[in-house]
Amino acid sequence: MNKSRDLDRANATDATGDVTDHPVATGVGAVAGGVAGGVMGAAAAGAAIGGMTGPVGAAVGAAAGAIAGGLMGLGAGKALNPTAEEEYWRENYSSRPYVTSGSTFDEYGPAYRYGVDAYGRYPGRDFDDLDADLGRDWNNVRGSSNLEWAHAKHATRDAWQRVSDTIERATPGDSDRDGK
């Protein structure tokens, strides 16, 4: 693929020509920020309003959570850059324990991209719970990779975890509930 075209697809531009966030990154960040923001917003609203409980308190908490979540999601979305993820894996894939000696990035690249994309499609879910579904869809996204799912899933999981860790660093608290 043309590297310039890849960069154009990874970063959209607005009407003024300024680079904007990639839609996938914004979506992943918005979801992660929305979850954390919803919890924070509900707690903040409850503390601020005191005696307001029931449906009114829930509505206020939801509105505050949506605002906080949107703001946090923007920060998390900026933390995830699909182009940077691609570059990271291109430079580091050969050092991973599951990579067969002599393999090229072209074999593993689709699995890394699949992990990044899948995390955005299934936010808050555990990779192991989705293994069968992801494996079933692997043949549709593998491109020219000759890896079977039994081997590709290690790279997919690696990319999934890297995205999860990136989102967690950009979001206060334990956003993926893994204890870290």
C-alpha positions in Angstrom: 0.0 0.0 0.0 1.0 3.6 -0.5 2.3 5.0 2.9 0.9 8.4 2.1 -2.6 6.9 1.5 -2.3 4.9 4.8 -1.5 8.2 6.6 -4.5 9.9 4.9 -6.8 7.1 6.0 -5.4 7.1 9.5 -5.9 10.8 10.0 -8.8 12.6 8.4 -8.7 16.4 7.8 -11.5 18.8 8.5 -12.7 21.7 6.2 -9.8 23.9 7.3 -7.2 21.2 6.4 -6.3 20.5 10.1 -5.7 16.8 10.9 -8.5 15.3 13.0 -8.6 12.1 15.0 -9.0 8.8 13.2 -12.7 7.6 13.5 -11.7 4.3 15.0 -9.5 5.9 17.6 -12.1 8.4 18.5 -14.7 5.6 18.9 -12.5 3.5 21.1 -11.6 6.5 23.2 -15.2 7.7 23.4 -16.4 4.3 24.6 -13.6 3.9 27.2 -14.1 7.5 28.3 -17.9 7.1 28.4 -17.7 4.1 30.7 -15.3 5.8 33.1 -17.1 9.2 32.7 -20.5 7.6 33.4 -19.2 6.2 36.7 -17.5 9.5 37.6 -20.4 11.6 36.5 -23.0 9.6 38.5 -20.8 9.7 41.6 -20.2 13.5 41.2 -23.9 14.2 40.6 -24.9 12.1 43.5 -22.5 13.9 45.8 -23.4 17.4 44.5 -27.1 16.9 44.7 -27.2 15.0 47.9 -30.9 14.2 48.6 -31.9 13.9 45.0 -32.5 10.2 44.3 -34.5 8.1 42.0 -35.2 8.9 38.4 -34.2 12.6 38.7 -30.8 11.7 40.3 -30.3 9.0 37.7 -31.0 11.5 34.9 -28.6 14.1 36.3 -25.9 11.4 36.8 -26.4 10.2 33.2 -26.0 13.7 31.8 -22.9 14.5 33.9 -21.5 11.1 32.9 -22.1 11.8 29.2 -20.3 15.1 29.4 -17.3 13.7 31.4 -17.2 10.6 29.2 -17.1 12.6 26.0 -14.2 14.8 27.3 -12.3 11.7 28.6 -13.0 9.8 25.4 -11.5 12.6 23.4 -8.3 12.3 25.4 -8.2 8.5 25.1 -9.0 8.7 21.3 -6.0 11.0 20.9 -3.8 8.4 22.8 -4.6 5.7 20.2 -3.2 6.3 16.8 -3.7 3.4 14.3 -0.7 4.6 12.3 1.5 4.6 15.3 0.3 1.1 16.2 1.2 -0.1 12.8 4.6 1.4 13.1 5.1 -0.1 16.5 4.3 -3.6 15.4 6.3 -3.3 12.2 9.4 -2.4 14.3 8.7 -4.9 17.1 6.9 -8.0 15.7 10.1 -10.0 15.2 10.9 -10.0 18.9 7.6 -11.5 20.0 7.8 -15.1 21.3 5.0 -16.4 19.0 6.6 -15.2 15.7 8.1 -17.9 13.6 11.8 -17.2 12.8 12.2 -15.8 9.3 8.5 -14.6 9.0 7.8 -11.2 7.6 5.7 -8.4 9.0 3.3 -9.0 6.1 2.3 -12.3 7.7 1.6 -10.8 11.1 0.4 -7.3 10.2 -3.2 -8.2 9.5 -3.4 -10.0 12.9 -2.1 -6.9 14.7 -4.6 -4.6 12.8 -7.3 -7.1 13.6 -6.5 -6.8 17.3 -6.6 -3.0 17.2 -9.9 -3.0 15.3 -11.5 -5.7 17.3 -10.8 -3.9 20.6 -12.7 -0.9 19.2 -15.6 -3.1 18.1 -15.9 -4.9 21.4 -15.0 -2.3 24.1 -15.1 -3.6 27.7 -15.1 -7.2 26.6 -12.5 -9.8 27.4 -10.4 -11.2 24.5 -10.9 -14.8 25.7 -14.6 -14.4 25.6 -14.4 -13.4 21.9 -11.8 -15.9 20.8 -14.2 -18.1 18.9 -16.0 -15.2 17.2 -12.7 -13.5 16.2 -11.4 -16.9 14.9 -14.5 -17.4 12.8 -14.0 -13.9 11.2 -10.2 -14.2 10.7 -10.5 -15.6 7.2 -12.5 -12.5 6.2 -9.8 -10.0 7.4 -6.5 -11.9 7.0 -5.7 -10.5 3.6 -2.6 -12.2 2.2 -1.5 -13.6 5.5 -1.0 -17.3 5.5 -1.4 -17.6 9.3 -4.2 -19.8 10.6 -6.2 -18.5 13.5 -4.4 -20.8 16.0 -1.2 -18.8 15.3 -2.6 -15.4 14.3 -4.6 -15.1 17.5 -1.4 -14.5 19.5 -0.6 -11.4 17.5 -4.2 -10.3 17.6 -4.3 -10.7 21.4 -1.0 -8.8 21.7 -2.3 -5.8 19.8 -5.6 -6.0 21.7 -3.7 -5.8 25.0 -1.5 -3.0 23.8 -4.6 -0.9 22.9 -6.2 -1.8 26.2 -3.1 -0.7 28.1 -2.9 2.5 26.1 -6.6 3.4 26.8 -6.0 2.5 30.5 -3.1 4.9 30.7 -5.2 7.7 29.2 -8.2 7.0 31.5 -8.2 7.4 35.3 -8.9 4.2 37.2 -8.9 0.6 36.1 -10.9 1.0 32.9 -10.4 -2.6 31.7 -10.9 -4.1 35.2 -7.6 -6.1 35.1 -6.3 -4.9 38.4 -3.6 -2.7 36.9 
